[in-house]
Amino acid sequence: MSKKPLPELPVSAVLPALGEALATGNAAVLVAPPGAGKTTLVPLALLGAPWLGTGRIVLLEPRRLAARAAARRMAELIGEEPGETVGYAMRMENRISARTKILVVTEGVLSRMILDDPELTGVSAVIFDEFHERSLDGDFGLALALDVQGALRPDLRLLVMSATLDGARVARLLSAAPVIESEGRAFPVDIRYDERPAGIAIEGAMAKAIRSALAEESGSVLAFLPGQREIERTAERLAGRVGADTDIVPLYGQLDGKAQDAAIRPAPPGRRKVVLATSIAETSITIDGVRVVVDSGLSRLPRYEPASGLTRLETVRVSRASADQRAGRAGRTQAGIAIRLWRAEQTSALPAFTPPEILEADLSGLLLDCAAFGVADPASLAFLDPPPAPALNEARALLHALNAIDGAGRLTDAGAAMRKLALPVRLAHMVAEAARTGQAYEAAMLAVLLTERGLGGDGADLERRLMRFRTERSPRATSARQLAERLAKQASPSPLRGGSIRAADRGGVGSGTPSATPPRLPRLAAQGSLADPPLKGEGKSAGALLIHAWPDRVARARGERGRFVLANGSGAMLDAADPLAGEAWLVVADLQGKAQNARITAAAAVDEADIRAALAEKIETRRETSFDRDRRAVRMRETVRLGAITLSERMLPAPSGADADRAILDALREHGLSLLPWSKEAQTLRQRLGWLHRGLGAPWPDMSDAALLERLDDWLLPFLAGAASFAAIDPGMLSAGLMTLVPHDLQRKVEALAPTHFDAPSGSHVPIRYDGEWPVLAVRVQELFGLDRHPAIANGTVPLTLELLSPAHRPIQTTRDLPGFWRGSWADVRTDMRGRYPRHVWPENPLLAAATSRAKPRGT
């Protein structure tokens, strides 16, 4: 290593204290604001520590851009090129050698290193940079590193560095590790507010603010926008409308390394630069010459929806911490200006911090890695924020569905094959399944296309994008195809030829676990294809491959052009002009928007035959009954379904015998008891028995719809005659069936306790109603003359509710005390009735009058 002296930066003042903390203990927390120099100076300062020995320092960065920039800056500081003392390893690119003592990696690399080698052989220290970003990979990597340190490697040093972190909280997680704080060196930043008017698109407001800043201020401009689409639209609005000395350059994650490096390089002498960036530029990098920041206040974050199983990008307001980080970019090298496109008072309403990814992410990858580590329950690891139980349950269900874990949460052979691919679990399953039929390379190409956005264009049709990807000649596309080759070889049963670095960030493969003496490296992406040819099969369609990644997102066209229903029950749509909109079947890989009306952004057409072949175990054939009300008959239909999608259906002949009887019962369970031909006698019996049950309870049977439907096999099935028609059911057998529910010794008591009729003094046989809470006797008042006792049933214990009727059968009084009625209200009723019905008998004393069922007295 060169003896070139390191620059003096704010963090230099605390390097002795940090060195002492790691010499006497195995963990520390460093809190240092942006610009303090922690990313580049700390690892270099630790190279001389006695405890390092022959081991390496592994520095974790949250993004590839930051990792590459940090490695190059450290190498520059010691007068070397990357790949010597300082190297880096990440997806599709690495610079590393046997001399490498500081290895800069993206965060997911550490997890895979530990899973491949739980002792972290050859690693003396792990530094977690920008830990305040709280990525899922960062949290998981720290949890695994703590487990390794506690169980196998007490000598392993862990250092957590952050700009805006609660250091004490992290220190507690690291067993009360010392917290060291560094002063920052930031130049003053004048924060201004320029609220975006309502109805104005963000790219329009951004372009206007940038043009004003260029006209009024010196230096280069860094503008923060939520995503690639807004960056491209802003660039279009600026094209030709800025000075000839000003370059417009984009900066987002999907750019290749060369384009990203070009964006962060200082503008050439005499020129200015406008960098249109996503949140990728918030931390870890310095763009020399920038003294104006324009902040949209927006960021695009992944949001996982457990209900739909979808992860979608959502545009949200930035946190106050992120807004401060963005503004600070203007004061890294000189005094600057930050222009915020919102009102000043809105700042206090912003969330304090961006929520940790672990609280909102799909945890299937984490759970798969835990299973590979021998940890069935991630909650047993030391997380700063434990993974939420609902998200873990969703992840566990997905891994079970993909046969990646068994009932006890242990890794299966299929799960092991998926995990070694370092892809999101659905894509890993797709590649592993394709490898079984010689299609590993095609599936790997598709997986890389989906994880490296922008390859093959940005259209929704993945088949077309895959065709373009195969012929693209950019360095990024070449590197991506090499990555697909490595994935295909790893997925295939034949052993790998030659060595490689296998570690990778989650969502892609880097190259192998670093060690003191690494194996031979593959040639770098920009230098051409790998020596070994790709493993290719016959070439299934993209849709046929995607089935194994998203069986729940097989989609069938419905209704108008471009509208689809997914197997998981969600709705999705394409623009009617998109060629895919006319396809009958799709497999959907990516959606944006709400689950019931999401926009399809990536999909491939698929044949129904491929769906039936690949998902045979998930396809259900059901025989369903339906009721034809006009014919009062049961019809049978056979339906073949994949989740919420009907693949086919056909009508079957009407059933007979036991099948018909069962069909009748199924129809009743679906449509209710009103389908039965209830006679008045049967209805009355049901009401009487129901009243006895309500009043006396068991063993008198419950006559409610729910109870009778539950016991159809007991009371109705024995009386059916094997005909699939309700017209063939004899109404009389319903009464017989209901009586079978009454215990034999109680059947003879039904009439005594709940008679059907009351014998009135007039000689009439008056029916009793049992359809309410109490039995009701509706009778003309003249038929009760002379009766001095209130009518009752159940051996005289339950008084009937009397509905006393006029000669015209209209209610005139309701009572449960007939003698009291005669003595009291009768006089008023008599007066009223004599006026209405003068030709009828209305005695002053009804107890002395003769009861009559006639409308008028005899002889009148």
Protein Blocks (a to p, Z undefined) as FASTA:
>chain_A
ZZbdcdddfklmmmmmmmmmmmmmcbdcddddehklmmmmmmmmmmmpmklmmaccdddd
fbfklmmmmmmmmmmmnopaehilbccddehiacddfklmbdcddfklmmmmmmmmmnog
oiabdcdehklnopaklmmmmmmmmmmmmmmmmmbccddddfkbcfklmmmmnoopacdd
ddddddddddddddddehiafklmmmmmmmmmmmmpgcjdddddfblklmmmmmmmmgop
acfkbccddddfkbcfklmmmmmpccdehiacdddddfklmgopacehiabdcdehiacd
ddddfknopacdddddddfklmmmmmmmmmmmbccddddfbdfklmmmpcfbdcdfklmp
cfklmmmmmmmnopablklpccfbdcdfklmmmmmmmmmmnopacfkopacfklmmmmmn
opafklmmmmmmmmmnopmmmmmmmmmmmmmghihpjafblmlmmmmmmmpcbfklmmmm
mmmmmmmmmmpmbdcehjddfbdcehiacdddddfbdcdddddfkloccfbdcdddehpa
fklmmmmmmmmlcccdehjehiacdfkopacdddfklmklmpmbdcdfbdedjfklcccf
bdcdddfklmmmmmmmmpccdddddddfklopacddddddehjbcfbdcdddddehjllm
mmmmmmmmmnojklpccdfklmmmmmmmmmmmmmnopabdcfbfklmmmmmmmmmmmmpg
hiabfklpcfklmmmmmmmmpcfklmmmmmmmmcfbdcdfkopacdddfkbmbdcddddf
klmgoiabdcdeehhlaccddddddfkopafbdcfbfklmmmmmmmmmmmmmmmmmmmbc
cdfblmlpccdfbfbdehZZ
